[in-house]
């Protein structure tokens, strides 16, 4: 329906054929815009970018290792795996970020990608892109810092610290919003967290539960403080936008540090 003359028009009309006034996009198109470049859904844009970086780093690790297991572990260390000795002794704090984009094998990256693909979209839809970026960054850093303190001698990689942070943020949503829906959200994602932590106790998987717990706690705390998005032009939303840019900037700086260190070792 034309908002000016109230005549019925087609969804393809950009100018009303009756009153010749321009017609804006439908409300559903504003709230659910089409896919970016016709390929990437808006709800998964940030998630897809993270997945692309993860797979790019995995391919780089394979290329450096040549398919050899021992060389693969060396390549992970060269590309920024969590290494407690280098972090605590030589202050290579950038590894707390880069470790979250590396994976120890095909099964590892496929399982994390499977969870992140859906979970990332859910968090981004509820909290918005800016908050999700902050959650993921803070959870990754805190998760690998907890891992460094708990078991500094064992190297660790993977997106699961950030993933548990997103789970923590969804649990915080259920805790803050006291309602039947909030109770359901809290119960659902609490089960996710419990299943993930139990899975990490299985002896034949080398899973870093310290990173999971650190990421879960960080995600819950930041999610509880963040709350849900308000008016886009508000001061609170501007703050979260700035924080997300800071997180992206620090991430880029960490990758630069990794590149400089990697180049110096060659």
Secondary structure, 3 states (H helix, E strand, C coil): CCCCCCCCCCCCCCECCCCCCECCCCHHHHHCCCCECCCECHHHHHHHHHHHHHHHHHHHHHHHHCCCHHHHHHHHHHCCCECHHHHHHHCCCCHHHHHHHCCCCHHHHHHHHHHHHHHHHHHHHHHCHHHHHHHHHHHHHHHHHHHHHHCCCCCECCCHHHHHHHHHHHHHHHHHCCCHHHHHHHHHHHHHHHHHHHHCCCCCCCCCHHHHHHHHHHHHHHHHHHCCCCCCCCHHHHHHHHHHHHHHHHHHHHHHHHHHHHHHHC
